[in-house]
Amino acid sequence: MSTRADLPTVASLEELTRLVTSRRGLYVRWSLGPACDLPHARSKDDLTGLRLPGLSASSLDIEAWWSERPAKIWVARRLYDYCHLPRVKDPRTRPWLLHGREAARGPDNEPLVTDVEPLGWISDRVTTEACDIITEQPGGWGTLARDGTPR
């Protein structure tokens, strides 16, 4: 599939949730996009500089232990966990949807994905909606930001 910036865009959290519940092996990756990622198809560990055997991504597959909880909240959480990346890495960082195969685990236990098929960009509107849903949840969920950046 194309690695160009003109991939389709997932425009709503509802649409993304439908995709996630209809197909396994979907991931979200926060980066500059497939055009930058796919020529190397390998992430780099920020601490050590090591090249990893795949692209780091977050699985969108709903785990069995999630049980009967709403799929929309699962998907929102998966986006929310890394919504800090544009602030701490590069403001051009955006989430994009891909299908792939988990080949290994990275240093933060994140999936390292190969055989990547880019499916589309995830719009800012979807990320905003996901963040709104999660911040409204009881218990004060936080992102995976580790740098002390306010959430």
C-alpha positions in Angstrom: 0.0 0.0 0.0 1.0 3.6 -0.5 3.4 5.3 1.9 2.4 8.7 0.7 0.9 11.4 2.8 -2.4 11.1 0.9 -3.6 8.0 2.8 -7.2 8.1 3.9 -8.0 9.6 7.2 -10.0 8.0 10.0 -12.3 10.8 10.9 -14.1 9.7 14.1 -13.4 7.5 17.1 -16.6 5.6 16.2 -15.1 4.8 12.8 -11.8 3.7 14.4 -13.6 1.5 16.9 -15.6 -0.2 14.1 -12.3 -1.0 12.3 -10.7 -2.3 15.5 -13.7 -4.6 16.3 -13.8 -6.0 12.7 -10.2 -6.9 12.2 -7.3 -8.1 14.4 -3.7 -7.1 13.9 -4.3 -3.4 13.9 -1.8 -1.0 15.5 -1.4 2.7 16.0 2.0 4.3 15.5 2.9 7.8 16.4 5.5 9.2 14.0 6.1 11.4 11.0 4.3 8.7 8.9 4.7 5.7 6.7 6.9 7.6 4.2 9.5 8.2 6.9 9.1 4.8 8.6 8.8 2.2 5.9 12.1 2.6 4.1 13.9 1.5 7.2 10.9 -0.4 8.9 12.8 -0.3 12.2 12.5 1.9 15.2 15.4 3.2 17.3 15.6 2.9 21.1 15.9 6.5 22.4 18.1 5.4 25.4 20.6 3.2 23.7 20.4 4.2 20.0 19.9 0.5 19.1 17.9 -0.3 15.9 15.0 -2.5 16.8 13.7 -5.3 14.6 10.4 -3.6 13.6 8.4 -0.4 14.1 7.3 0.3 17.7 3.5 0.6 17.8 0.5 0.1 20.1 -1.8 -2.9 19.5 -5.4 -2.0 19.1 -6.6 -5.6 19.6 -9.1 -5.7 22.4 -7.9 -8.1 25.1 -10.3 -10.8 26.5 -9.9 -9.4 30.0 -11.5 -6.2 28.8 -14.7 -8.3 28.8 -17.9 -6.4 28.1 -16.5 -2.9 28.7 -17.0 -0.5 25.8 -14.7 -1.0 22.8 -14.7 2.7 22.3 -13.0 3.3 25.7 -10.4 0.7 24.9 -9.6 2.4 21.6 -9.6 5.8 23.2 -7.1 4.6 25.9 -4.8 3.2 23.2 -4.6 6.7 21.6 -4.5 8.6 24.9 -1.5 6.6 26.2 0.8 8.3 23.7 -0.9 11.6 22.9 2.0 13.4 24.6 4.5 12.5 21.8 3.9 15.5 19.6 4.8 17.7 22.6 7.9 15.8 23.6 9.3 14.5 20.3 8.3 16.5 17.3 5.1 18.6 16.7 4.8 16.9 13.3 4.3 13.5 15.0 0.9 12.1 14.2 -0.9 8.8 14.8 -1.5 6.5 11.9 -3.3 3.2 11.6 -1.5 0.1 10.3 -1.9 -3.6 10.0 1.1 -5.8 10.7 2.7 -8.7 12.5 4.3 -8.5 15.9 7.9 -9.7 15.5 9.3 -8.9 18.9 9.0 -6.6 21.9 10.9 -3.4 22.5 12.6 -2.2 25.6 9.4 -0.8 27.0 7.6 -4.0 26.2 5.9 -2.4 23.2 5.2 -4.5 20.1 7.7 -4.2 17.3 5.8 -4.7 14.1 6.9 -5.9 10.7 5.0 -6.7 7.4 3.5 -3.2 7.8 0.5 -2.2 5.7 -0.4 1.5 6.3 -4.2 1.9 6.4 -4.6 5.6 7.2 -4.0 8.7 9.3 -5.9 9.2 12.5 -7.3 12.7 12.6 -6.6 15.2 15.3 -10.4 15.1 16.0 -10.2 11.4 16.9 -7.3 12.1 19.3 -9.1 15.0 20.9 -12.2 12.9 21.3 -10.2 10.0 22.8 -8.4 12.3 25.3 -11.8 13.9 26.3 -13.3 10.4 26.9 -10.3 9.2 29.0 -10.0 12.4 31.1 -13.7 12.0 32.0 -13.1 8.5 33.4 -13.0 8.1 37.2 -9.6 7.4 38.7 -7.4 10.0 37.0 -5.9 8.0 34.2 -2.7 9.5 32.9 -0.6 9.2 29.7 2.6 7.2 29.6 4.6 10.4 29.5 7.6 10.0 31.7 9.1 13.5 31.5 6.9 15.3 34.0 5.1 17.1 31.2 1.7 18.2 32.4 -1.1 16.1 30.9 
